[in-house]
């Protein structure tokens, strides 16, 4: 049984059976398939908070550039990937993502 099937419809969104709303991170985790937005590797949700592999929320349009803190502007990234993305424009972040995932595919094909 998946995450979404454990939620019951409510007037203003989805709620858990106990009546609580899921956190944004839980919703984003399910939406993004539990993978890092930038590198595509699996997220390590049990990693220590300060490790390179711990999950963080990355804003595609940085808050310092006027981006909102909403789900449509937020993705999950490893901490090291989030630091790599920094305060770049959204177009630059998407270009970095294409390059990293292309390199990942090439490495996988070369096995």
Beta strands, then each sheet from edge to edge (+ up, - down):
strand 1: 7-10
strand 2: 13-16
strand 3: 55-59
strand 4: 74-78
sheet 1: 1+ 2-
sheet 2: 3+ 4-
end
